[in-house]
Amino acid sequence: MFNKLKLVTRYLRDESRRLKILYFTVLFSRKRKKNRNNIDLSSVKKVALLRYDGKLGDAIMMCSLIDIIERNSPDIELTLFSSSTLVNEWVKKISGKIKIIECEHKKKLSPDFFGKFSNYFDVVVELKHSLDLKDIKILHSLNSKINIGYAKNSIFDIVIPGEFKSSRDRQIKAASIILGKDIILTRIPPPKIDKDFDFIEFERKTIAFNLFGANKYRSFTFDSAVKLINNWLAEWPDEKIILIPVPGKIEFLAKLESIFSNKNVFLPKQDPSLDLSLFILSKCDLCFTPDTSVVHMASALNTPTLAIYHDNIANYEGWKPLSDNSRTVFYKEMANEVDRGYVSDFDWHQLVLAKNDMKI
């Protein structure tokens, strides 16, 4: 009975959200219809990129677009709306030219903030798989000449076809549309690593471990992390595990390291930072992670990656590892019709097969 109530509540909530989005989409799109008959990309000078959700993985993919436009048309002014210092730091490692406008995170951000930029941009690019109500209101407030998107929503003047499933490929296609020519790019632009942490020794086969995803379902609990490392060292006893420091998780990681004090498990004593993570990922033999942001950091460095994803294939196609040598092990997204699965529920035997197949 309780599960059925949860399902009904979820349905009503989702349906209410869908109807609100539909209403405002129709309302705002009417004012944009005239744009679609007069799309002219030949004189584009100002382009806005939206990253007010603070998602680092999305920003890493977005750097493909930034890199392409700056190399092919440096006179175009790129502006990034960002709510994350980490996103800003990554983007600055790729571009020294892009203008960054800092704003509150989307959860607190008012669409009115964007009203002062109304009619300023020739193009706004928003390549999410789906939009929520605040996204639509923000696009309306910006009121650019041309909106380029991926979601099937009439607020966009140009929609990137659905066959561009990979987030990187969508960014490349958007850049091609803006430039008016097809662009072929095979790699995510690599970031500059500004610091050297030579106290970390990589004298043996080294595995960089990240244990935390975006939420509790995609993160290892302490007990599941202990089990994972025990199994790993039993299977590959000669390998060294470096625990990637994560803000807010140092106590967890230090306790984990202490349990394996006589084994090959090491936690750097430096404070967590983007440069520290990049240094570890650039030097290790393999990255193990359930987090898409770390996956894309590794992809930008072309570090071999063993990732854990839930079995949502559409999501996987959008955010899969892009390193030349990578494998993915899946766990069930839903444990049952109501409850979500946990990342630690993956099949260990499948992981062993996947890693051995990488021939690291």
C-alpha positions as CSV (number, residue, x, y, z in Angstrom):
1,M,0.0,0.0,0.0
2,F,2.8,2.4,0.9
3,N,4.7,1.7,-2.3
4,K,1.5,2.4,-4.4
5,L,1.0,5.7,-2.5
6,K,4.6,6.7,-3.4
7,L,4.0,5.8,-7.0
8,V,0.8,7.9,-7.2
9,T,2.5,10.8,-5.4
10,R,5.4,10.7,-7.8
11,Y,3.1,10.5,-10.8
12,L,1.0,13.5,-9.7
13,R,4.2,15.5,-9.0
14,D,5.7,14.7,-12.4
15,E,2.4,15.4,-14.2
16,S,2.0,18.8,-12.5
17,R,5.6,19.7,-13.5
18,R,5.0,18.6,-17.1
19,L,1.9,20.7,-17.4
20,K,3.6,23.8,-16.1
21,I,6.5,23.3,-18.5
22,L,4.1,22.8,-21.4
23,Y,2.1,26.0,-20.5
24,F,5.1,28.3,-20.3
25,T,6.8,26.7,-23.3
26,V,3.7,27.5,-25.4
27,L,3.4,31.0,-24.0
28,F,7.0,31.9,-24.6
29,S,7.5,30.1,-27.9
30,R,4.8,32.2,-29.6
31,K,7.0,35.2,-29.3
32,R,9.9,33.4,-30.9
33,K,8.2,32.0,-34.0
34,K,9.2,35.0,-36.2
35,N,12.8,34.2,-35.4
36,R,12.7,30.9,-37.1
37,N,12.0,32.5,-40.5
38,N,15.0,34.8,-40.1
39,I,17.8,32.8,-38.7
40,D,21.1,34.3,-39.7
41,L,24.3,32.8,-38.2
42,S,26.7,34.7,-40.5
43,S,27.0,37.7,-38.2
44,V,27.1,36.0,-34.8
45,K,29.4,37.9,-32.4
46,K,28.1,37.1,-28.9
47,V,27.3,33.6,-27.6
48,A,26.1,32.6,-24.1
49,L,26.7,29.2,-22.5
50,L,24.6,28.2,-19.5
51,R,26.2,26.3,-16.6
52,Y,24.3,27.8,-13.7
53,D,23.6,24.2,-12.4
54,G,27.2,24.0,-11.4
55,K,27.8,20.6,-13.0
56,L,31.5,20.0,-13.7
57,G,30.9,17.0,-16.1
58,D,28.7,19.1,-18.3
59,A,31.3,22.0,-18.2
60,I,34.1,19.6,-19.3
61,M,32.0,18.6,-22.3
62,M,31.2,22.2,-23.0
63,C,34.9,23.0,-23.3
64,S,34.8,21.1,-26.7
65,L,32.5,23.9,-28.0
66,I,34.6,26.6,-26.4
67,D,37.9,25.2,-27.9
68,I,36.4,24.9,-31.4
69,I,35.0,28.4,-31.5
70,E,38.1,30.0,-30.1
71,R,40.3,28.3,-32.6
72,N,38.1,28.8,-35.6
73,S,36.5,32.2,-34.9
74,P,38.4,34.0,-32.2
75,D,36.3,37.2,-32.8
76,I,33.2,35.6,-31.3
77,E,32.7,36.7,-27.7
78,L,31.9,33.7,-25.4
79,T,30.1,34.2,-22.1
80,L,29.6,31.5,-19.5
81,F,27.0,31.8,-16.8
82,S,28.3,29.7,-13.9
83,S,27.5,29.0,-10.3
84,S,30.6,26.9,-9.5
85,T,34.1,27.9,-8.7
86,L,35.2,24.4,-9.7
87,V,33.5,24.9,-13.1
88,N,35.2,28.3,-13.5
89,E,38.6,26.8,-12.6
90,W,38.3,24.0,-15.2
91,V,37.1,26.4,-18.0
92,K,40.0,28.8,-17.3
93,K,42.4,25.9,-17.8
94,I,41.0,25.6,-21.3
95,S,40.4,29.2,-22.2
96,G,42.0,32.5,-21.3
97,K,39.5,34.5,-23.2
98,I,36.0,33.4,-22.1
99,K,34.0,35.9,-20.0
100,I,32.5,34.2,-16.9
101,I,29.5,35.7,-15.2
102,E,29.1,34.3,-11.7
103,C,25.6,33.7,-10.4
104,E,23.8,31.7,-7.7
105,H,23.2,28.0,-8.1
106,K,20.1,27.2,-10.1
107,K,18.1,26.2,-7.0
108,K,18.3,29.8,-5.7
109,L,18.7,31.6,-8.9
110,S,15.9,33.9,-10.1
111,P,15.2,34.1,-13.8
112,D,15.0,37.8,-13.3
113,F,18.8,37.9,-12.9
114,F,19.1,37.3,-16.7
115,G,16.7,40.1,-17.6
116,K,19.5,42.6,-17.7
117,F,21.1,40.6,-20.5
118,S,17.9,40.5,-22.6
119,N,18.6,40.9,-26.3
120,Y,22.4,41.1,-25.7
121,F,23.4,37.7,-27.1
122,D,23.1,36.6,-30.7
123,V,23.0,32.9,-29.6
124,V,22.3,31.0,-26.4
125,V,23.3,27.4,-26.2
126,E,21.5,25.0,-23.8
127,L,22.2,21.3,-24.6
128,K,20.5,19.5,-21.7
129,H,18.5,16.4,-22.5
130,S,15.4,17.9,-20.9
131,L,14.4,21.3,-19.5
132,D,12.6,22.2,-16.4
133,L,10.5,25.3,-15.7
134,K,13.3,27.5,-14.5
135,D,15.4,26.7,-17.6
136,I,12.6,27.9,-19.8
137,K,12.1,31.1,-17.9
138,I,15.8,31.8,-18.0
139,L,15.9,31.3,-21.8
140,H,12.9,33.6,-22.1
141,S,14.6,36.3,-19.9
142,L,17.7,36.2,-22.0
143,N,15.7,36.6,-25.2
144,S,18.6,36.0,-27.6
145,K,18.2,36.1,-31.3
146,I,18.7,32.4,-31.6
147,N,18.4,29.6,-29.1
148,I,20.2,26.3,-29.9
149,G,19.2,23.3,-27.9
150,Y,19.0,19.5,-27.8
151,A,15.7,18.9,-25.9
152,K,12.6,18.7,-28.1
153,N,11.2,22.0,-27.0
154,S,9.7,24.8,-29.1
155,I,11.6,27.5,-27.2
156,F,14.6,26.5,-29.3
157,D,15.0,27.9,-32.8
158,I,17.6,25.2,-33.8
159,V,17.4,21.7,-32.3
160,I,20.3,19.3,-32.6
161,P,19.1,16.0,-33.9
162,G,18.5,13.1,-31.5
163,E,21.2,10.9,-33.0
164,F,23.8,13.1,-31.3
165,K,23.5,11.2,-28.1
166,S,26.9,11.9,-26.6
167,S,27.1,15.2,-24.8
168,R,30.5,15.9,-26.4
169,D,29.0,15.3,-29.9
170,R,26.2,17.7,-29.1
171,Q,28.7,20.4,-28.2
172,I,30.7,19.8,-31.4
173,K,27.5,20.0,-33.5
174,A,26.4,23.2,-31.8
175,A,29.9,24.7,-32.5
176,S,29.5,23.6,-36.2
177,I,26.1,25.2,-36.4
178,I,27.4,28.5,-35.1
179,L,30.5,28.5,-37.4
180,G,28.5,27.3,-40.4
181,K,30.9,24.4,-41.2
182,D,31.3,20.8,-40.1
183,I,33.9,20.3,-37.4
184,I,35.6,17.0,-36.6
185,L,37.0,16.8,-33.1
186,T,38.0,13.5,-31.5
187,R,39.3,14.5,-28.1
188,I,38.0,16.7,-25.2
189,P,40.5,19.5,-24.8
190,P,42.9,18.6,-22.0
191,P,43.3,21.0,-19.1
192,K,46.6,22.6,-18.0
193,I,47.9,21.0,-14.7
194,D,49.4,24.0,-12.9
195,K,50.9,22.1,-9.9
196,D,53.3,19.2,-9.5
197,F,52.8,16.9,-6.5
198,D,56.0,14.9,-6.7
199,F,55.6,13.5,-3.1
200,I,53.1,11.0,-4.6
201,E,55.0,7.9,-5.7
202,F,53.8,6.0,-8.8
203,E,56.5,3.3,-8.5
204,R,54.1,0.4,-9.2
205,K,50.8,-0.1,-11.0
206,T,48.6,2.6,-9.5
207,I,44.8,2.8,-9.4
208,A,43.1,6.1,-8.7
209,F,40.0,5.5,-6.6
210,N,37.1,7.9,-6.5
211,L,34.2,6.5,-4.3
212,F,31.7,9.3,-4.5
213,G,29.0,10.2,-7.0
214,A,26.4,13.0,-7.1
215,N,24.2,11.5,-4.4
216,K,24.0,8.6,-1.9
217,Y,22.8,6.1,-4.5
218,R,25.9,6.7,-6.6
219,S,28.4,6.8,-3.7
220,F,29.9,3.9,-1.8
221,T,29.1,3.7,1.9
222,F,32.0,3.0,4.3
223,D,31.2,-0.7,4.6
224,S,30.8,-1.1,0.9
225,A,34.1,0.8,0.3
226,V,35.9,-1.6,2.7
227,K,34.5,-4.6,0.9
228,L,35.4,-3.2,-2.5
229,I,39.0,-2.6,-1.6
230,N,39.4,-5.9,0.1
231,N,38.1,-7.6,-3.0
232,W,40.3,-5.5,-5.2
233,L,43.5,-6.2,-3.3
234,A,42.7,-9.9,-3.1
235,E,42.3,-10.0,-6.9
236,W,45.2,-7.7,-7.7
237,P,47.5,-7.7,-4.7
238,D,50.4,-6.0,-6.5
239,E,48.5,-2.8,-7.3
240,K,48.6,0.4,-5.3
241,I,45.3,2.3,-4.6
242,I,45.4,6.1,-4.3
243,L,42.2,7.5,-2.8
244,I,41.4,10.8,-4.5
245,P,40.7,13.4,-1.8
246,V,37.2,14.8,-1.9
247,P,35.9,17.9,0.0
248,G,33.8,16.8,3.0
249,K,35.0,13.2,2.7
250,I,38.5,13.4,4.2
251,E,37.5,11.8,7.6
252,F,35.8,9.0,5.7
253,L,38.9,8.4,3.5
254,A,41.4,8.7,6.3
255,K,39.5,6.1,8.3
256,L,39.4,3.9,5.2
257,E,43.2,4.3,4.7
258,S,43.9,3.4,8.4
259,I,42.0,0.0,8.0
260,F,44.4,-0.9,5.2
261,S,47.5,0.6,6.8
262,N,49.6,-2.4,6.1
263,K,48.5,-2.7,2.5
264,N,48.8,-0.7,-0.7
265,V,46.2,2.0,0.0
266,F,47.3,5.7,0.1
267,L,45.5,8.9,0.8
268,P,47.4,12.1,-0.1
269,K,47.7,14.5,2.8
270,Q,47.2,17.6,0.7
271,D,43.8,19.4,0.8
272,P,41.4,18.4,-2.0
273,S,41.8,20.5,-5.2
274,L,41.2,20.3,-8.9
275,D,45.0,20.3,-9.6
276,L,45.6,17.5,-7.1
277,S,42.9,15.3,-8.7
278,L,44.2,16.1,-12.2
279,F,47.8,15.3,-11.2
280,I,46.7,11.9,-9.8
281,L,44.6,11.1,-12.8
282,S,47.4,12.1,-15.2
283,K,49.9,9.8,-13.5
284,C,47.9,6.7,-12.6
285,D,47.5,3.6,-14.7
286,L,43.7,3.4,-14.2
287,C,40.9,5.5,-12.8
288,F,38.0,3.7,-11.0
289,T,34.9,5.8,-10.3
290,P,31.1,5.9,-10.2
291,D,31.0,9.6,-10.8
292,T,30.6,11.1,-14.3
293,S,32.5,14.3,-13.5
294,V,35.6,12.2,-12.6
295,V,35.0,10.1,-15.7
296,H,35.1,13.2,-17.9
297,M,38.2,14.5,-16.1
298,A,39.9,11.2,-16.9
299,S,38.5,11.3,-20.5
300,A,40.1,14.8,-21.0
301,L,43.4,13.3,-19.9
302,N,42.8,10.1,-21.9
303,T,43.4,8.1,-18.7
304,P,42.2,4.5,-18.8
305,T,38.9,4.3,-16.9
306,L,36.8,1.7,-15.3
307,A,33.4,3.3,-14.5
308,I,30.3,2.1,-12.6
309,Y,27.0,3.4,-14.1
310,H,23.4,2.6,-13.5
311,D,21.7,0.6,-16.3
312,N,20.0,3.6,-18.0
313,I,21.4,3.2,-21.5
314,A,20.2,6.6,-22.7
315,N,22.0,8.3,-19.8
316,Y,25.1,6.1,-20.5
317,E,25.2,7.1,-24.2
318,G,25.2,10.7,-23.2
319,W,27.9,10.5,-20.5
320,K,29.9,7.4,-21.1
321,P,33.8,7.3,-20.7
322,L,35.6,8.7,-23.8
323,S,39.2,7.5,-22.9
324,D,40.7,5.3,-25.6
325,N,40.8,2.4,-23.1
326,S,37.7,2.3,-20.9
327,R,35.1,-0.2,-19.7
328,T,31.8,0.2,-17.8
329,V,30.1,-2.1,-15.3
330,F,26.4,-1.5,-14.7
331,Y,24.2,-1.8,-11.7
332,K,20.4,-1.7,-11.6
333,E,19.0,1.9,-11.5
334,M,15.9,0.7,-9.7
335,A,16.0,-2.1,-7.1
336,N,12.3,-2.5,-7.5
337,E,9.4,-0.4,-8.9
338,V,9.8,2.2,-6.2
339,D,13.3,2.1,-4.6
340,R,16.5,3.1,-6.4
341,G,19.5,0.9,-6.6
342,Y,22.9,1.6,-5.1
343,V,26.2,1.8,-7.0
344,S,27.7,-0.9,-4.7
345,D,25.2,-3.4,-6.1
346,F,27.2,-4.1,-9.2
347,D,28.3,-7.6,-10.0
348,W,31.9,-8.1,-8.8
349,H,32.6,-10.9,-11.4
350,Q,31.7,-8.5,-14.2
351,L,34.1,-5.9,-12.9
352,V,36.9,-8.5,-12.8
353,L,36.2,-9.5,-16.3
354,A,36.1,-5.8,-17.5
355,K,39.3,-4.8,-15.8
356,N,41.2,-7.8,-17.0
357,D,40.0,-7.1,-20.5
358,M,41.6,-3.7,-20.3
359,K,45.0,-5.3,-20.0
360,I,46.3,-2.6,-17.7
